Amino acid sequence: MKRIRIDDVAYVFSAGTTVVVEPGEVHEILNTGNTDLVVTYFGVLTDG
């Protein structure tokens, strides 16, 4: 099972899922399954 926790709220996700983490949000990705988890990270520079 693949989960992401954002500000202490856990969400289950699967292949092809896009997750947006806003600036200042605390996040953690968990892989509790037996298969590899491949994650692609990218950031977007915004004014503000």
PDBQT receptor file of N, H, CA, C and O in Angstrom, charges set to zero:
ATOM      1  N   MET A   1       0.850  -1.178   0.000  1.00  0.00    +0.000 N 
ATOM      2  CA  MET A   1       0.000   0.000   0.000  1.00  0.00    +0.000 C 
ATOM      3  C   MET A   1       0.895   1.241   0.000  1.00  0.00    +0.000 C 
ATOM      4  O   MET A   1       1.885   1.319   0.728  1.00  0.00    +0.000 OA
ATOM      5  N   LYS A   2       0.527   2.178  -0.814  1.00  0.00    +0.000 N 
ATOM      6  H   LYS A   2      -0.277   2.115  -1.406  1.00  0.00    +0.000 HD
ATOM      7  CA  LYS A   2       1.286   3.429  -0.892  1.00  0.00    +0.000 C 
ATOM      8  C   LYS A   2       0.435   4.521  -0.255  1.00  0.00    +0.000 C 
ATOM      9  O   LYS A   2      -0.751   4.656  -0.556  1.00  0.00    +0.000 OA
ATOM     10  N   ARG A   3       1.058   5.298   0.630  1.00  0.00    +0.000 N 
ATOM     11  H   ARG A   3       2.021   5.188   0.874  1.00  0.00    +0.000 HD
ATOM     12  CA  ARG A   3       0.323   6.370   1.302  1.00  0.00    +0.000 C 
ATOM     13  C   ARG A   3       1.188   7.616   1.348  1.00  0.00    +0.000 C 
ATOM     14  O   ARG A   3       2.417   7.549   1.382  1.00  0.00    +0.000 OA
ATOM     15  N   ILE A   4       0.514   8.747   1.347  1.00  0.00    +0.000 N 
ATOM     16  H   ILE A   4      -0.484   8.802   1.318  1.00  0.00    +0.000 HD
ATOM     17  CA  ILE A   4       1.191  10.008   1.609  1.00  0.00    +0.000 C 
ATOM     18  C   ILE A   4       0.463  10.647   2.775  1.00  0.00    +0.000 C 
ATOM     19  O   ILE A   4      -0.766  10.659   2.835  1.00  0.00    +0.000 OA
ATOM     20  N   ARG A   5       1.237  11.170   3.686  1.00  0.00    +0.000 N 
ATOM     21  H   ARG A   5       2.236  11.160   3.638  1.00  0.00    +0.000 HD
ATOM     22  CA  ARG A   5       0.674  11.877   4.829  1.00  0.00    +0.000 C 
ATOM     23  C   ARG A   5       1.002  13.357   4.654  1.00  0.00    +0.000 C 
ATOM     24  O   ARG A   5       2.166  13.731   4.518  1.00  0.00    +0.000 OA
ATOM     25  N   ILE A   6      -0.026  14.186   4.659  1.00  0.00    +0.000 N 
ATOM     26  H   ILE A   6      -0.972  13.882   4.769  1.00  0.00    +0.000 HD
ATOM     27  CA  ILE A   6       0.145  15.636   4.545  1.00  0.00    +0.000 C 
ATOM     28  C   ILE A   6      -0.493  16.267   5.773  1.00  0.00    +0.000 C 
ATOM     29  O   ILE A   6      -1.693  16.120   6.004  1.00  0.00    +0.000 OA
ATOM     30  N   ASP A   7       0.316  16.969   6.558  1.00  0.00    +0.000 N 
ATOM     31  H   ASP A   7       1.291  17.088   6.370  1.00  0.00    +0.000 HD
ATOM     32  CA  ASP A   7      -0.173  17.590   7.797  1.00  0.00    +0.000 C 
ATOM     33  C   ASP A   7      -0.996  16.617   8.629  1.00  0.00    +0.000 C 
ATOM     34  O   ASP A   7      -2.101  16.938   9.067  1.00  0.00    +0.000 OA
ATOM     35  N   ASP A   8      -0.444  15.419   8.843  1.00  0.00    +0.000 N 
ATOM     36  H   ASP A   8       0.453  15.159   8.488  1.00  0.00    +0.000 HD
ATOM     37  CA  ASP A   8      -1.033  14.370   9.691  1.00  0.00    +0.000 C 
ATOM     38  C   ASP A   8      -2.332  13.771   9.159  1.00  0.00    +0.000 C 
ATOM     39  O   ASP A   8      -3.058  13.129   9.919  1.00  0.00    +0.000 OA
ATOM     40  N   VAL A   9      -2.646  13.961   7.882  1.00  0.00    +0.000 N 
ATOM     41  H   VAL A   9      -2.057  14.482   7.265  1.00  0.00    +0.000 HD
ATOM     42  CA  VAL A   9      -3.784  13.295   7.254  1.00  0.00    +0.000 C 
ATOM     43  C   VAL A   9      -3.220  12.341   6.209  1.00  0.00    +0.000 C 
ATOM     44  O   VAL A   9      -2.478  12.761   5.322  1.00  0.00    +0.000 OA
ATOM     45  N   ALA A  10      -3.570  11.053   6.309  1.00  0.00    +0.000 N 
ATOM     46  H   ALA A  10      -4.173  10.712   7.030  1.00  0.00    +0.000 HD
ATOM     47  CA  ALA A  10      -3.026  10.038   5.403  1.00  0.00    +0.000 C 
ATOM     48  C   ALA A  10      -3.978   9.808   4.232  1.00  0.00    +0.000 C 
ATOM     49  O   ALA A  10      -5.195   9.758   4.403  1.00  0.00    +0.000 OA
ATOM     50  N   TYR A  11      -3.394   9.669   3.027  1.00  0.00    +0.000 N 
ATOM     51  H   TYR A  11      -2.405   9.709   2.887  1.00  0.00    +0.000 HD
ATOM     52  CA  TYR A  11      -4.139   9.383   1.805  1.00  0.00    +0.000 C 
ATOM     53  C   TYR A  11      -3.494   8.191   1.125  1.00  0.00    +0.000 C 
ATOM     54  O   TYR A  11      -2.268   8.114   1.038  1.00  0.00    +0.000 OA
ATOM     55  N   VAL A  12      -4.312   7.255   0.639  1.00  0.00    +0.000 N 
ATOM     56  H   VAL A  12      -5.307   7.318   0.710  1.00  0.00    +0.000 HD
ATOM     57  CA  VAL A  12      -3.819   6.112  -0.129  1.00  0.00    +0.000 C 
ATOM     58  C   VAL A  12      -3.751   6.539  -1.588  1.00  0.00    +0.000 C 
ATOM     59  O   VAL A  12      -4.640   7.235  -2.079  1.00  0.00    +0.000 OA
ATOM     60  N   PHE A  13      -2.692   6.120  -2.282  1.00  0.00    +0.000 N 
ATOM     61  H   PHE A  13      -1.971   5.554  -1.884  1.00  0.00    +0.000 HD
ATOM     62  CA  PHE A  13      -2.583   6.434  -3.701  1.00  0.00    +0.000 C 
ATOM     63  C   PHE A  13      -2.034   5.249  -4.471  1.00  0.00    +0.000 C 
ATOM     64  O   PHE A  13      -1.494   4.308  -3.890  1.00  0.00    +0.000 OA
ATOM     65  N   SER A  14      -2.182   5.308  -5.795  1.00  0.00    +0.000 N 
ATOM     66  H   SER A  14      -2.621   6.073  -6.267  1.00  0.00    +0.000 HD
ATOM     67  CA  SER A  14      -1.711   4.221  -6.658  1.00  0.00    +0.000 C 
ATOM     68  C   SER A  14      -0.992   4.823  -7.857  1.00  0.00    +0.000 C 
ATOM     69  O   SER A  14      -0.876   6.042  -7.978  1.00  0.00    +0.000 OA
ATOM     70  N   ALA A  15      -0.517   3.964  -8.729  1.00  0.00    +0.000 N 
ATOM     71  H   ALA A  15      -0.611   2.973  -8.631  1.00  0.00    +0.000 HD
ATOM     72  CA  ALA A  15       0.230   4.401  -9.904  1.00  0.00    +0.000 C 
ATOM     73  C   ALA A  15      -0.560   5.438 -10.692  1.00  0.00    +0.000 C 
ATOM     74  O   ALA A  15      -1.767   5.297 -10.890  1.00  0.00    +0.000 OA
ATOM     75  N   GLY A  16       0.135   6.479 -11.137  1.00  0.00    +0.000 N 
ATOM     76  H   GLY A  16       1.115   6.593 -10.976  1.00  0.00    +0.000 HD
ATOM     77  CA  GLY A  16      -0.481   7.514 -11.938  1.00  0.00    +0.000 C 
ATOM     78  C   GLY A  16      -1.107   8.649 -11.147  1.00  0.00    +0.000 C 
ATOM     79  O   GLY A  16      -1.649   9.588 -11.731  1.00  0.00    +0.000 OA
ATOM     80  N   THR A  17      -1.037   8.574  -9.837  1.00  0.00    +0.000 N 
ATOM     81  H   THR A  17      -0.596   7.811  -9.363  1.00  0.00    +0.000 HD
ATOM     82  CA  THR A  17      -1.624   9.612  -8.986  1.00  0.00    +0.000 C 
ATOM     83  C   THR A  17      -0.725  10.836  -8.936  1.00  0.00    +0.000 C 
ATOM     84  O   THR A  17       0.495  10.717  -8.829  1.00  0.00    +0.000 OA
ATOM     85  N   THR A  18      -1.339  12.016  -9.013  1.00  0.00    +0.000 N 
ATOM     86  H   THR A  18      -2.330  12.112  -9.100  1.00  0.00    +0.000 HD
ATOM     87  CA  THR A  18      -0.622  13.272  -8.835  1.00  0.00    +0.000 C 
ATOM     88  C   THR A  18      -1.033  13.861  -7.490  1.00  0.00    +0.000 C 
ATOM     89  O   THR A  18      -2.220  13.940  -7.174  1.00  0.00    +0.000 OA
ATOM     90  N   VAL A  19      -0.053  14.268  -6.711  1.00  0.00    +0.000 N 
ATOM     91  H   VAL A  19       0.912  14.204  -6.968  1.00  0.00    +0.000 HD
ATOM     92  CA  VAL A  19      -0.305  14.858  -5.398  1.00  0.00    +0.000 C 
ATOM     93  C   VAL A  19       0.330  16.238  -5.368  1.00  0.00    +0.000 C 
ATOM     94  O   VAL A  19       1.485  16.404  -5.759  1.00  0.00    +0.000 OA
ATOM     95  N   VAL A  20      -0.415  17.218  -4.909  1.00  0.00    +0.000 N 
ATOM     96  H   VAL A  20      -1.354  17.083  -4.592  1.00  0.00    +0.000 HD
ATOM     97  CA  VAL A  20       0.109  18.574  -4.759  1.00  0.00    +0.000 C 
ATOM     98  C   VAL A  20       0.314  18.830  -3.272  1.00  0.00    +0.000 C 
ATOM     99  O   VAL A  20      -0.609  18.697  -2.469  1.00  0.00    +0.000 OA
ATOM    100  N   VAL A  21       1.543  19.201  -2.921  1.00  0.00    +0.000 N 
ATOM    101  H   VAL A  21       2.293  19.310  -3.574  1.00  0.00    +0.000 HD
ATOM    102  CA  VAL A  21       1.867  19.580  -1.550  1.00  0.00    +0.000 C 
ATOM    103  C   VAL A  21       2.179  21.069  -1.572  1.00  0.00    +0.000 C 
ATOM    104  O   VAL A  21       3.123  21.510  -2.226  1.00  0.00    +0.000 OA
ATOM    105  N   GLU A  22       1.380  21.826  -0.855  1.00  0.00    +0.000 N 
ATOM    106  H   GLU A  22       0.613  21.467  -0.324  1.00  0.00    +0.000 HD
ATOM    107  CA  GLU A  22       1.543  23.273  -0.834  1.00  0.00    +0.000 C 
ATOM    108  C   GLU A  22       2.738  23.667   0.033  1.00  0.00    +0.000 C 
ATOM    109  O   GLU A  22       3.112  22.931   0.947  1.00  0.00    +0.000 OA
ATOM    110  N   PRO A  23       3.335  24.820  -0.248  1.00  0.00    +0.000 N 
ATOM    111  CA  PRO A  23       4.450  25.297   0.580  1.00  0.00    +0.000 C 
ATOM    112  C   PRO A  23       4.038  25.359   2.054  1.00  0.00    +0.000 C 
ATOM    113  O   PRO A  23       2.968  25.861   2.400  1.00  0.00    +0.000 OA
ATOM    114  N   GLY A  24       4.904  24.844   2.895  1.00  0.00    +0.000 N 
ATOM    115  H   GLY A  24       5.773  24.437   2.614  1.00  0.00    +0.000 HD
ATOM    116  CA  GLY A  24       4.657  24.856   4.336  1.00  0.00    +0.000 C 
ATOM    117  C   GLY A  24       3.949  23.625   4.861  1.00  0.00    +0.000 C 
ATOM    118  O   GLY A  24       3.888  23.427   6.075  1.00  0.00    +0.000 OA
ATOM    119  N   GLU A  25       3.408  22.785   3.976  1.00  0.00    +0.000 N 
ATOM    120  H   GLU A  25       3.457  22.946   2.990  1.00  0.00    +0.000 HD
ATOM    121  CA  GLU A  25       2.757  21.561   4.438  1.00  0.00    +0.000 C 
ATOM    122  C   GLU A  25       3.815  20.505   4.734  1.00  0.00    +0.000 C 
ATOM    123  O   GLU A  25       4.744  20.308   3.951  1.00  0.00    +0.000 OA
ATOM    124  N   VAL A  26       3.669  19.838   5.855  1.00  0.00    +0.000 N 
ATOM    125  H   VAL A  26       2.914  19.998   6.491  1.00  0.00    +0.000 HD
ATOM    126  CA  VAL A  26       4.574  18.753   6.236  1.00  0.00    +0.000 C 
ATOM    127  C   VAL A  26       4.073  17.488   5.555  1.00  0.00    +0.000 C 
ATOM    128  O   VAL A  26       2.889  17.161   5.646  1.00  0.00    +0.000 OA
ATOM    129  N   HIS A  27       4.972  16.770   4.869  1.00  0.00    +0.000 N 
ATOM    130  H   HIS A  27       5.933  17.036   4.795  1.00  0.00    +0.000 HD
ATOM    131  CA  HIS A  27       4.545  15.585   4.142  1.00  0.00    +0.000 C 
ATOM    132  C   HIS A  27       5.549  14.448   4.268  1.00  0.00    +0.000 C 
ATOM    133  O   HIS A  27       6.740  14.658   4.497  1.00  0.00    +0.000 OA
ATOM    134  N   GLU A  28       5.025  13.240   4.110  1.00  0.00    +0.000 N 
ATOM    135  H   GLU A  28       4.058  13.070   3.924  1.00  0.00    +0.000 HD
ATOM    136  CA  GLU A  28       5.832  12.024   4.185  1.00  0.00    +0.000 C 
ATOM    137  C   GLU A  28       5.185  10.979   3.287  1.00  0.00    +0.000 C 
ATOM    138  O   GLU A  28       3.968  10.798   3.319  1.00  0.00    +0.000 OA
ATOM    139  N   ILE A  29       5.993  10.291   2.487  1.00  0.00    +0.000 N 
ATOM    140  H   ILE A  29       6.982  10.438   2.461  1.00  0.00    +0.000 HD
ATOM    141  CA  ILE A  29       5.505   9.222   1.620  1.00  0.00    +0.000 C 
ATOM    142  C   ILE A  29       5.892   7.885   2.239  1.00  0.00    +0.000 C 
ATOM    143  O   ILE A  29       7.034   7.685   2.651  1.00  0.00    +0.000 OA
ATOM    144  N   LEU A  30       4.919   6.967   2.298  1.00  0.00    +0.000 N 
ATOM    145  H   LEU A  30       3.991   7.129   1.963  1.00  0.00    +0.000 HD
ATOM    146  CA  LEU A  30       5.135   5.661   2.914  1.00  0.00    +0.000 C 
ATOM    147  C   LEU A  30       4.833   4.558   1.916  1.00  0.00    +0.000 C 
ATOM    148  O   LEU A  30       3.801   4.586   1.246  1.00  0.00    +0.000 OA
ATOM    149  N   ASN A  31       5.731   3.586   1.816  1.00  0.00    +0.000 N 
ATOM    150  H   ASN A  31       6.569   3.564   2.361  1.00  0.00    +0.000 HD
ATOM    151  CA  ASN A  31       5.503   2.402   0.999  1.00  0.00    +0.000 C 
ATOM    152  C   ASN A  31       5.503   1.203   1.927  1.00  0.00    +0.000 C 
ATOM    153  O   ASN A  31       6.561   0.755   2.369  1.00  0.00    +0.000 OA
ATOM    154  N   THR A  32       4.322   0.680   2.224  1.00  0.00    +0.000 N 
ATOM    155  H   THR A  32       3.463   1.044   1.864  1.00  0.00    +0.000 HD
ATOM    156  CA  THR A  32       4.223  -0.460   3.126  1.00  0.00    +0.000 C 
ATOM    157  C   THR A  32       4.002  -1.762   2.361  1.00  0.00    +0.000 C 
ATOM    158  O   THR A  32       3.739  -2.804   2.963  1.00  0.00    +0.000 OA
ATOM    159  N   GLY A  33       4.111  -1.701   1.022  1.00  0.00    +0.000 N 
ATOM    160  H   GLY A  33       4.325  -0.855   0.533  1.00  0.00    +0.000 HD
ATOM    161  CA  GLY A  33       3.915  -2.885   0.191  1.00  0.00    +0.000 C 
ATOM    162  C   GLY A  33       5.213  -3.596  -0.114  1.00  0.00    +0.000 C 
ATOM    163  O   GLY A  33       6.275  -3.223   0.383  1.00  0.00    +0.000 OA
ATOM    164  N   ASN A  34       5.117  -4.619  -0.933  1.00  0.00    +0.000 N 
ATOM    165  H   ASN A  34       4.255  -4.922  -1.337  1.00  0.00    +0.000 HD
ATOM    166  CA  ASN A  34       6.267  -5.440  -1.308  1.00  0.00    +0.000 C 
ATOM    167  C   ASN A  34       6.858  -5.053  -2.661  1.00  0.00    +0.000 C 
ATOM    168  O   ASN A  34       7.838  -5.660  -3.093  1.00  0.00    +0.000 OA
ATOM    169  N   THR A  35       6.288  -4.062  -3.338  1.00  0.00    +0.000 N 
ATOM    170  H   THR A  35       5.491  -3.569  -2.988  1.00  0.00    +0.000 HD
ATOM    171  CA  THR A  35       6.798  -3.628  -4.631  1.00  0.00    +0.000 C 
ATOM    172  C   THR A  35       7.463  -2.265  -4.489  1.00  0.00    +0.000 C 
ATOM    173  O   THR A  35       7.177  -1.509  -3.560  1.00  0.00    +0.000 OA
ATOM    174  N   ASP A  36       8.355  -1.969  -5.427  1.00  0.00    +0.000 N 
ATOM    175  H   ASP A  36       8.587  -2.582  -6.182  1.00  0.00    +0.000 HD
ATOM    176  CA  ASP A  36       9.049  -0.686  -5.389  1.00  0.00    +0.000 C 
ATOM    177  C   ASP A  36       8.076   0.468  -5.602  1.00  0.00    +0.000 C 
ATOM    178  O   ASP A  36       7.060   0.334  -6.285  1.00  0.00    +0.000 OA
ATOM    179  N   LEU A  37       8.408   1.579  -5.010  1.00  0.00    +0.000 N 
ATOM    180  H   LEU A  37       9.233   1.688  -4.455  1.00  0.00    +0.000 HD
ATOM    181  CA  LEU A  37       7.656   2.814  -5.208  1.00  0.00    +0.000 C 
ATOM    182  C   LEU A  37       8.582   3.794  -5.913  1.00  0.00    +0.000 C 
ATOM    183  O   LEU A  37       9.648   4.132  -5.398  1.00  0.00    +0.000 OA
ATOM    184  N   VAL A  38       8.172   4.250  -7.092  1.00  0.00    +0.000 N 
ATOM    185  H   VAL A  38       7.306   3.976  -7.511  1.00  0.00    +0.000 HD
ATOM    186  CA  VAL A  38       8.958   5.210  -7.857  1.00  0.00    +0.000 C 
ATOM    187  C   VAL A  38       8.210   6.539  -7.817  1.00  0.00    +0.000 C 
ATOM    188  O   VAL A  38       7.038   6.613  -8.187  1.00  0.00    +0.000 OA
ATOM    189  N   VAL A  39       8.894   7.581  -7.370  1.00  0.00    +0.000 N 
ATOM    190  H   VAL A  39       9.846   7.521  -7.070  1.00  0.00    +0.000 HD
ATOM    191  CA  VAL A  39       8.275   8.900  -7.208  1.00  0.00    +0.000 C 
ATOM    192  C   VAL A  39       9.053   9.912  -8.032  1.00  0.00    +0.000 C 
ATOM    193  O   VAL A  39      10.284   9.921  -8.024  1.00  0.00    +0.000 OA
ATOM    194  N   THR A  40       8.329  10.762  -8.742  1.00  0.00    +0.000 N 
ATOM    195  H   THR A  40       7.329  10.755  -8.749  1.00  0.00    +0.000 HD
ATOM    196  CA  THR A  40       8.943  11.862  -9.473  1.00  0.00    +0.000 C 
ATOM    197  C   THR A  40       8.531  13.158  -8.795  1.00  0.00    +0.000 C 
ATOM    198  O   THR A  40       7.343  13.461  -8.678  1.00  0.00    +0.000 OA
ATOM    199  N   TYR A  41       9.530  13.925  -8.347  1.00  0.00    +0.000 N 
ATOM    200  H   TYR A  41      10.494  13.680  -8.442  1.00  0.00    +0.000 HD
ATOM    201  CA  TYR A  41       9.279  15.197  -7.675  1.00  0.00    +0.000 C 
ATOM    202  C   TYR A  41       9.598  16.339  -8.624  1.00  0.00    +0.000 C 
ATOM    203  O   TYR A  41      10.542  16.253  -9.408  1.00  0.00    +0.000 OA
ATOM    204  N   PHE A  42       8.828  17.392  -8.556  1.00  0.00    +0.000 N 
ATOM    205  H   PHE A  42       8.061  17.462  -7.919  1.00  0.00    +0.000 HD
ATOM    206  CA  PHE A  42       9.206  18.616  -9.232  1.00  0.00    +0.000 C 
ATOM    207  C   PHE A  42       8.584  19.785  -8.489  1.00  0.00    +0.000 C 
ATOM    208  O   PHE A  42       7.532  19.646  -7.863  1.00  0.00    +0.000 OA
ATOM    209  N   GLY A  43       9.223  20.907  -8.559  1.00  0.00    +0.000 N 
ATOM    210  H   GLY A  43      10.077  21.019  -9.067  1.00  0.00    +0.000 HD
ATOM    211  CA  GLY A  43       8.723  22.112  -7.902  1.00  0.00    +0.000 C 
ATOM    212  C   GLY A  43       8.416  23.173  -8.936  1.00  0.00    +0.000 C 
ATOM    213  O   GLY A  43       8.992  23.199 -10.023  1.00  0.00    +0.000 OA
ATOM    214  N   VAL A  44       7.506  24.035  -8.576  1.00  0.00    +0.000 N 
ATOM    215  H   VAL A  44       7.038  24.013  -7.692  1.00  0.00    +0.000 HD
ATOM    216  CA  VAL A  44       7.118  25.140  -9.451  1.00  0.00    +0.000 C 
ATOM    217  C   VAL A  44       7.385  26.434  -8.710  1.00  0.00    +0.000 C 
ATOM    218  O   VAL A  44       6.876  26.646  -7.610  1.00  0.00    +0.000 OA
ATOM    219  N   LEU A  45       8.176  27.291  -9.308  1.00  0.00    +0.000 N 
ATOM    220  H   LEU A  45       8.589  27.119 -10.202  1.00  0.00    +0.000 HD
ATOM    221  CA  LEU A  45       8.480  28.580  -8.715  1.00  0.00    +0.000 C 
ATOM    222  C   LEU A  45       7.317  29.531  -8.970  1.00  0.00    +0.000 C 
ATOM    223  O   LEU A  45       6.905  29.737 -10.112  1.00  0.00    +0.000 OA
ATOM    224  N   THR A  46       6.795  30.107  -7.890  1.00  0.00    +0.000 N 
ATOM    225  H   THR A  46       7.130  29.940  -6.963  1.00  0.00    +0.000 HD
ATOM    226  CA  THR A  46       5.699  31.056  -8.020  1.00  0.00    +0.000 C 
ATOM    227  C   THR A  46       6.082  32.368  -7.345  1.00  0.00    +0.000 C 
ATOM    228  O   THR A  46       6.915  32.390  -6.438  1.00  0.00    +0.000 OA
ATOM    229  N   ASP A  47       5.484  33.434  -7.784  1.00  0.00    +0.000 N 
ATOM    230  H   ASP A  47       4.808  33.416  -8.521  1.00  0.00    +0.000 HD
ATOM    231  CA  ASP A  47       5.675  34.715  -7.107  1.00  0.00    +0.000 C 
ATOM    232  C   ASP A  47       4.798  34.740  -5.871  1.00  0.00    +0.000 C 
ATOM    233  O   ASP A  47       3.650  34.296  -5.903  1.00  0.00    +0.000 OA
ATOM    234  N   GLY A  48       5.334  35.252  -4.801  1.00  0.00    +0.000 N 
ATOM    235  H   GLY A  48       6.267  35.613  -4.775  1.00  0.00    +0.000 HD
ATOM    236  CA  GLY A  48       4.487  35.351  -3.617  1.00  0.00    +0.000 C 
ATOM    237  C   GLY A  48       5.187  34.912  -2.448  1.00  0.00    +0.000 C 
ATOM    238  O   GLY A  48       4.627  34.925  -1.352  1.00  0.00    +0.000 OA
TER     239      GLY A  48
